[in-house]
Amino acid sequence: MAHLWITTAPLYSHTDWGGLLKTAQTLQRREHDVTWVSQNSMAGAMAAAHIPFAPIRRAGWLYPPPPLPDADSMPPQEAVMLRYRRALDTWMSVELVSDATAALIELAGEMGKPDAILTDAFLPAAALAAEALDVPLIVGGWIAQRELNDDSLFPVQQSLAQESQERLHTLLSRFGLRGVNFAGGAAPSVLSPHLHISYFTSEWYLADAPTILPQTRFVGGVKATPTDDAPEWLNELPDDLPLAFITLGTVFTGDYGFYAWAAQAAAAAGLLPIIAVGWTPIPKNEKPKLLAALPCGSRLLNFVPLDQVLPRCKLVIHHGGMGTTHAAVLHGVLQIAVPHAADQRGNARRIAQASVGLNLSAHEVRHGALVEGAKALLNDPSLQANADQVAAQFAALGGVEVAADEIERVVTPAR
């Protein structure tokens, strides 16, 4: 039996990445000692999942994110820069990451060192603490890629690369570390030398193949059969009513124009919009305007159980988040991704490359591309057939059971 920590940002969406929480449950069923480590706001979710939980004062993640100014009035390049800077400030704040790293080291002093730390890819504190404790780091939900140079980055990423490097250098200096769990190059990122688990397929990353490192294991995923009751609002809808799911995830949820445009596009394509806006409060002056802009019958919710809703969906319009992308693929649902920052651009690009949906820019959305895109996707039977084929490829790899096998290969020698 191995003693494993799983560390994530204090957001429910970060328990996923295609199967991270389900992998933890699988390891626990195999009688490993699994502890989820994050801020106390995650205690309820872990209790519901029956995973032991250890709170720390900080996980190193800034939430809520910095306020979003009115990006609609900005030039497109300036708006993109703003979104990328907000993303960097969210996951690599020097002070927050420093405090989180210290908290993890202190926890090891209280509980004993784990045999390995399994983390989401946007938690630098886990990478720093694993090096400080001299235990293997495993990244869940993200491929391992070779160092990127300036030529492979978007211009906006190039402009922030130096600042990213400076922040990482400051963190390493504070703890006297070498950075063994970080990629070098122009854009520092968390990189395990041991194992990266991707809940996608190698075919999904075909265009990225030259950059993928051998510690990456592709395990795909299998859509889950719900074991709980569907929410009342879903049961009230006619079974033959086709739905569209619309979301911006749980972090950068304040683009209210997106929800309205996406809902209108879905309705124009003959679908009922189901909109999840997360738990960040909507300002009082914004909610009436949003509700007034939604088509009749739309459902505006904080949270949507994807395994219940996606089987009834014909289309997902979203931000390109890893978990949403993965869930839509498993259920064979066509997608339109409008990426905002971070990993979302790569996810959106791969959605288009796999011919399971479209990759649109915020600029294109503001000029009406969602309506045309939604109708085009739904009127092409070959695209739905392709989405079904991709879902079958994911299921064939085995999902979380294979992920647990790979983790055991890393931790077993440590016992």
C-alpha positions as CSV (number, residue, x, y, z in Angstrom):
1,M,0.0,0.0,0.0
2,A,1.3,3.4,-1.0
3,H,0.6,6.7,0.8
4,L,-0.4,9.3,-1.9
5,W,-1.3,12.9,-1.7
6,I,-3.4,14.5,-4.4
7,T,-3.1,18.3,-4.6
8,T,-5.3,20.6,-6.6
9,A,-6.5,24.2,-6.7
10,P,-9.5,24.8,-4.4
11,L,-12.0,24.5,-7.2
12,Y,-14.2,21.6,-7.9
13,S,-13.4,21.7,-11.6
14,H,-9.7,21.1,-10.8
15,T,-10.6,17.7,-9.3
16,D,-11.3,16.5,-12.9
17,W,-9.0,17.2,-15.8
18,G,-10.6,14.2,-17.4
19,G,-10.5,11.8,-14.5
20,L,-8.3,12.9,-11.5
21,L,-10.9,12.4,-8.8
22,K,-12.1,9.1,-10.3
23,T,-8.5,8.0,-10.4
24,A,-8.1,8.8,-6.7
25,Q,-11.2,6.7,-6.0
26,T,-9.8,3.9,-8.0
27,L,-6.5,3.9,-6.1
28,Q,-8.5,4.0,-2.8
29,R,-10.5,0.9,-3.9
30,R,-7.1,-0.8,-4.5
31,E,-6.4,-0.1,-0.8
32,H,-3.8,2.6,-1.2
33,D,-3.8,5.4,1.4
34,V,-5.0,8.4,-0.5
35,T,-5.3,11.9,0.9
36,W,-6.6,14.9,-1.0
37,V,-4.8,18.1,0.0
38,S,-6.2,21.5,-0.7
39,Q,-7.8,24.5,1.0
40,N,-10.7,23.8,3.3
41,S,-13.3,24.8,0.7
42,M,-12.8,21.4,-0.9
43,A,-13.6,19.5,2.3
44,G,-17.3,19.0,1.4
45,A,-16.5,17.7,-2.1
46,M,-14.0,15.2,-0.8
47,A,-16.5,14.0,1.9
48,A,-19.1,13.4,-0.8
49,A,-16.5,11.5,-2.8
50,H,-15.4,9.5,0.3
51,I,-11.8,10.6,0.0
52,P,-9.8,11.5,3.2
53,F,-9.0,15.2,3.2
54,A,-6.2,17.3,4.7
55,P,-6.7,21.1,4.6
56,I,-3.8,23.6,4.1
57,R,-4.1,27.3,4.5
58,R,-3.2,28.0,0.9
59,A,-3.0,25.9,-2.3
60,G,-1.3,28.7,-4.2
61,W,-4.2,29.6,-6.4
62,L,-5.8,33.0,-6.6
63,Y,-9.6,32.8,-6.4
64,P,-11.7,34.7,-7.3
65,P,-9.4,35.9,-10.2
66,P,-8.5,39.5,-10.7
67,P,-11.5,41.6,-11.9
68,L,-12.1,41.7,-15.6
69,P,-12.4,45.2,-17.1
70,D,-14.6,45.7,-20.1
71,A,-12.7,43.7,-22.7
72,D,-15.3,44.4,-25.4
73,S,-14.1,47.9,-25.9
74,M,-10.4,46.9,-26.1
75,P,-8.5,46.1,-29.3
76,P,-8.4,42.2,-29.7
77,Q,-4.7,41.9,-29.0
78,E,-5.0,44.0,-25.8
79,A,-7.9,41.9,-24.6
80,V,-6.0,38.6,-25.2
81,M,-3.0,40.0,-23.3
82,L,-5.3,40.9,-20.4
83,R,-6.7,37.4,-20.3
84,Y,-3.2,35.8,-20.3
85,R,-2.0,38.1,-17.5
86,R,-5.0,37.3,-15.4
87,A,-4.3,33.6,-15.9
88,L,-0.6,34.0,-14.9
89,D,-1.6,35.9,-11.8
90,T,-4.1,33.3,-10.9
91,W,-1.8,30.2,-10.9
92,M,1.7,31.7,-10.3
93,S,1.5,34.4,-7.7
94,V,4.8,34.4,-5.9
95,E,3.4,35.1,-2.5
96,L,0.5,32.6,-2.7
97,V,2.7,29.8,-4.2
98,S,5.4,30.4,-1.5
99,D,2.8,30.1,1.3
100,A,1.3,27.0,-0.2
101,T,4.7,25.3,-0.6
102,A,5.5,26.0,3.0
103,A,2.1,24.7,4.0
104,L,2.7,21.4,2.2
105,I,6.1,21.0,3.7
106,E,4.6,21.6,7.2
107,L,1.9,19.0,6.5
108,A,4.6,16.4,5.7
109,G,6.1,17.2,9.1
110,E,2.7,16.5,10.7
111,M,1.5,13.5,8.7
112,G,4.8,12.1,7.3
113,K,6.0,12.3,3.8
114,P,3.8,10.8,1.1
115,D,5.3,8.2,-1.3
116,A,4.3,10.5,-4.2
117,I,2.3,13.7,-4.9
118,L,-0.2,13.6,-7.7
119,T,-1.2,17.1,-8.8
120,D,-3.0,19.1,-11.4
121,A,-0.7,20.9,-13.8
122,F,-1.4,24.4,-12.6
123,L,-0.2,24.0,-9.0
124,P,3.5,25.1,-8.8
125,A,3.5,24.6,-5.0
126,A,3.1,20.8,-5.4
127,A,6.1,20.7,-7.8
128,L,8.2,22.8,-5.3
129,A,7.1,20.7,-2.3
130,A,7.8,17.4,-4.0
131,E,11.3,18.5,-4.7
132,A,11.8,19.8,-1.2
133,L,10.5,16.5,0.3
134,D,12.4,14.4,-2.3
135,V,9.3,12.5,-3.4
136,P,8.1,11.7,-7.0
137,L,5.7,14.2,-8.6
138,I,3.0,12.9,-10.9
139,V,0.9,15.2,-13.1
140,G,-2.7,14.3,-13.7
141,G,-4.5,15.4,-16.8
142,W,-1.7,17.0,-18.7
143,I,0.9,15.8,-21.3
144,A,4.7,16.2,-20.7
145,Q,6.2,18.4,-23.3
146,R,9.7,19.4,-24.2
147,E,10.9,22.9,-23.5
148,L,9.3,25.5,-25.7
149,N,11.2,28.2,-27.4
150,D,10.0,31.7,-28.2
151,D,9.2,30.7,-31.8
152,S,6.5,28.2,-30.6
153,L,4.6,30.7,-28.5
154,F,1.9,33.2,-29.4
155,P,3.1,36.8,-29.3
156,V,1.2,37.5,-26.2
157,Q,2.8,34.5,-24.5
158,Q,6.3,35.7,-25.5
159,S,5.7,39.0,-23.8
160,L,4.9,37.3,-20.5
161,A,7.6,34.6,-20.8
162,Q,10.3,36.6,-19.1
163,E,8.0,37.6,-16.2
164,S,7.0,33.9,-15.8
165,Q,10.7,32.9,-15.6
166,E,11.4,35.6,-13.0
167,R,8.6,34.5,-10.8
168,L,9.8,30.9,-10.9
169,H,13.4,31.9,-10.2
170,T,12.2,33.8,-7.1
171,L,10.3,30.8,-5.9
172,L,13.2,28.4,-6.4
173,S,15.6,30.8,-4.6
174,R,13.3,31.1,-1.6
175,F,13.3,27.3,-1.0
176,G,16.8,26.6,-2.2
177,L,15.6,24.3,-5.0
178,R,16.8,23.5,-8.5
179,G,13.4,23.2,-10.2
180,V,13.6,19.5,-11.1
181,N,9.8,19.5,-11.6
182,F,9.6,22.4,-14.0
183,A,10.2,22.7,-17.7
184,G,12.8,25.2,-18.7
185,G,12.7,27.2,-21.9
186,A,10.7,30.3,-22.6
187,A,7.5,29.3,-20.7
188,P,8.1,27.5,-17.4
189,S,5.5,25.0,-16.5
190,V,5.1,22.0,-14.1
191,L,6.9,19.0,-15.5
192,S,7.3,15.7,-13.8
193,P,10.3,13.6,-14.8
194,H,8.3,10.5,-13.7
195,L,4.8,10.4,-15.1
196,H,2.2,12.6,-16.8
197,I,-1.3,11.0,-17.2
198,S,-3.4,12.3,-20.1
199,Y,-7.1,11.3,-20.1
200,F,-7.1,11.8,-23.9
201,T,-5.5,9.7,-26.7
202,S,-2.3,10.1,-28.6
203,E,-4.3,10.7,-31.7
204,W,-5.9,13.7,-30.0
205,Y,-2.4,15.2,-29.6
206,L,-1.2,14.1,-33.1
207,A,-0.1,17.6,-34.1
208,D,1.9,17.9,-30.8
209,A,3.6,14.5,-31.2
210,P,7.1,15.9,-31.8
211,T,7.0,17.8,-28.5
212,I,5.6,15.0,-26.2
213,L,8.0,13.4,-23.8
214,P,8.0,9.7,-23.0
215,Q,6.8,10.0,-19.5
216,T,3.3,10.8,-20.9
217,R,0.7,8.0,-20.7
218,F,-2.5,8.3,-22.6
219,V,-5.4,6.5,-20.9
220,G,-8.5,8.0,-22.6
221,G,-11.7,7.8,-20.7
222,V,-15.1,6.0,-20.5
223,K,-18.3,7.9,-20.0
224,A,-19.9,7.3,-16.6
225,T,-23.3,5.9,-16.0
226,P,-25.0,8.2,-13.5
227,T,-25.8,6.5,-10.1
228,D,-27.7,9.4,-8.6
229,D,-31.0,10.9,-9.6
230,A,-31.2,13.6,-12.3
231,P,-31.9,17.1,-11.0
232,E,-35.6,18.1,-10.9
233,W,-35.2,20.8,-13.6
234,L,-33.8,18.3,-16.0
235,N,-36.7,15.8,-15.4
236,E,-39.1,18.6,-16.1
237,L,-37.9,18.9,-19.7
238,P,-39.4,16.7,-22.4
239,D,-37.2,13.7,-23.2
240,D,-37.1,14.5,-26.9
241,L,-36.1,18.1,-26.4
242,P,-32.5,18.6,-27.7
243,L,-30.2,20.6,-25.4
244,A,-27.1,22.8,-25.7
245,F,-24.8,23.1,-22.8
246,I,-23.0,26.4,-22.3
247,T,-20.3,27.3,-19.8
248,L,-17.1,29.3,-19.1
249,G,-16.0,26.9,-16.4
250,T,-15.5,28.0,-12.8
251,V,-12.7,30.6,-12.9
252,F,-13.1,33.3,-15.6
253,T,-16.9,33.3,-15.6
254,G,-17.6,37.0,-15.9
255,D,-18.0,37.3,-19.7
256,Y,-21.8,37.7,-19.6
257,G,-22.0,38.6,-23.2
258,F,-20.7,35.2,-24.1
259,Y,-23.6,33.4,-22.3
260,A,-26.1,35.5,-24.2
261,W,-24.5,35.1,-27.6
262,A,-24.1,31.3,-27.1
263,A,-27.6,30.8,-25.9
264,Q,-29.0,32.8,-28.8
265,A,-26.9,30.7,-31.2
266,A,-28.1,27.5,-29.6
267,A,-31.8,28.6,-29.8
268,A,-31.3,29.6,-33.5
269,A,-30.1,26.0,-34.2
270,G,-33.2,24.5,-32.5
271,L,-31.7,23.7,-29.1
272,L,-32.7,24.6,-25.6
273,P,-29.8,26.4,-23.8
274,I,-28.6,25.1,-20.5
275,I,-26.1,27.6,-19.0
276,A,-23.8,27.0,-16.1
277,V,-22.1,30.1,-14.7
278,G,-20.2,28.7,-11.7
279,W,-20.4,30.0,-8.2
280,T,-18.8,33.4,-8.6
281,P,-21.6,35.9,-7.8
282,I,-23.0,37.7,-10.7
283,P,-23.2,41.5,-10.0
284,K,-26.7,42.7,-9.3
285,N,-26.6,45.1,-12.2
286,E,-25.5,42.4,-14.6
287,K,-28.0,39.6,-13.8
288,P,-31.2,41.3,-15.1
289,K,-29.4,42.2,-18.4
290,L,-28.2,38.6,-18.8
291,L,-31.6,37.1,-18.1
292,A,-33.3,39.5,-20.5
293,A,-30.8,38.5,-23.3
294,L,-31.5,34.7,-22.9
295,P,-33.9,33.0,-25.2
296,C,-37.2,31.9,-23.7
297,G,-37.0,28.6,-21.7
298,S,-33.2,28.9,-21.1
299,R,-32.0,27.4,-17.8
300,L,-29.4,29.6,-15.9
301,L,-27.6,27.5,-13.3
302,N,-24.5,27.5,-11.1
303,F,-23.7,23.8,-11.7
304,V,-24.7,21.1,-14.1
305,P,-24.1,17.3,-13.6
306,L,-22.4,16.6,-16.9
307,D,-23.0,12.8,-16.9
308,Q,-26.8,13.5,-16.6
309,V,-27.0,16.4,-19.0
310,L,-24.6,15.6,-21.9
311,P,-26.4,12.4,-23.0
312,R,-29.3,14.8,-23.9
313,C,-27.1,17.5,-25.6
314,K,-26.4,18.0,-29.3
315,L,-23.9,20.8,-28.8
316,V,-21.5,22.2,-26.1
317,I,-20.4,25.8,-26.4
318,H,-17.6,26.5,-23.9
319,H,-14.3,28.0,-23.1
320,G,-12.1,25.1,-24.0
321,G,-11.5,23.9,-20.5
322,M,-9.9,20.5,-20.2
323,G,-12.7,18.9,-18.1
324,T,-15.5,20.2,-20.3
325,T,-13.7,19.3,-23.5
326,H,-13.0,15.7,-22.2
327,A,-16.6,15.2,-21.0
328,A,-18.1,16.3,-24.3
329,V,-15.7,14.0,-26.2
330,L,-16.6,11.0,-24.0
331,H,-20.3,11.6,-24.7
332,G,-19.8,12.2,-28.5
333,V,-21.2,15.7,-28.3
334,L,-20.1,18.3,-30.9
335,Q,-18.4,21.4,-29.5
336,I,-17.7,25.0,-30.2
337,A,-14.7,26.3,-28.1
338,V,-14.1,30.0,-27.5
339,P,-10.8,30.0,-25.6
340,H,-9.9,32.7,-23.1
341,A,-6.4,31.8,-21.8
342,A,-3.9,29.2,-20.6
343,D,-4.5,25.6,-21.8
344,Q,-7.8,26.5,-23.5
345,R,-6.3,27.6,-26.8
346,G,-4.6,24.2,-27.2
347,N,-7.8,22.4,-26.3
348,A,-9.8,24.4,-28.8
349,R,-7.3,23.9,-31.5
350,R,-7.4,20.1,-31.0
351,I,-11.2,20.1,-31.0
352,A,-11.1,21.5,-34.5
353,Q,-8.2,19.3,-35.6
354,A,-10.1,16.2,-34.5
355,S,-13.2,17.3,-36.5
356,V,-15.5,17.2,-33.4
357,G,-16.2,20.9,-33.4
358,L,-15.0,24.5,-34.0
359,N,-12.4,26.8,-32.6
360,L,-13.6,30.4,-32.6
361,S,-12.0,33.6,-31.3
362,A,-13.9,36.0,-29.0
363,H,-13.6,38.5,-31.9
364,E,-15.5,36.1,-34.2
365,V,-18.1,35.5,-31.5
366,R,-18.8,39.2,-31.2
367,H,-19.4,39.3,-35.0
368,G,-22.0,36.5,-35.0
369,A,-20.0,33.4,-35.8
370,L,-21.7,31.3,-33.2
371,V,-25.0,31.2,-35.0
372,E,-23.4,30.2,-38.3
373,G,-21.1,27.7,-36.5
374,A,-23.8,26.0,-34.5
375,K,-26.0,25.5,-37.6
376,A,-23.1,24.2,-39.7
377,L,-22.1,21.6,-37.1
378,L,-25.6,20.3,-36.6
379,N,-26.3,20.0,-40.3
380,D,-23.3,17.9,-41.1
381,P,-23.9,14.2,-40.2
382,S,-20.3,13.3,-40.9
383,L,-19.2,15.4,-37.9
384,Q,-21.4,13.6,-35.5
385,A,-20.2,10.2,-36.9
386,N,-16.7,11.4,-36.3
387,A,-17.5,12.5,-32.7
388,D,-18.9,9.0,-32.0
389,Q,-15.7,7.4,-33.4
390,V,-13.4,9.6,-31.3
391,A,-15.5,8.7,-28.2
392,A,-14.9,5.0,-29.0
393,Q,-11.2,5.6,-29.3
394,F,-11.1,7.1,-25.8
395,A,-13.1,4.3,-24.3
396,A,-10.8,1.7,-25.8
397,L,-7.8,2.9,-23.8
398,G,-9.5,2.1,-20.4
399,G,-9.6,5.4,-18.6
400,V,-9.0,5.6,-14.8
401,E,-8.2,2.0,-14.3
402,V,-5.2,2.3,-16.6
403,A,-4.3,5.6,-14.9
404,A,-4.2,3.8,-11.6
405,D,-2.0,1.1,-13.0
406,E,0.5,3.7,-14.2
407,I,0.6,5.5,-10.9
408,E,1.3,2.1,-9.1
409,R,4.3,1.6,-11.3
410,V,5.8,4.8,-10.0
411,V,5.0,4.4,-6.3
412,T,5.6,0.6,-5.8
413,P,9.4,0.8,-6.0
414,A,9.2,3.5,-3.2
415,R,7.8,1.0,-0.7
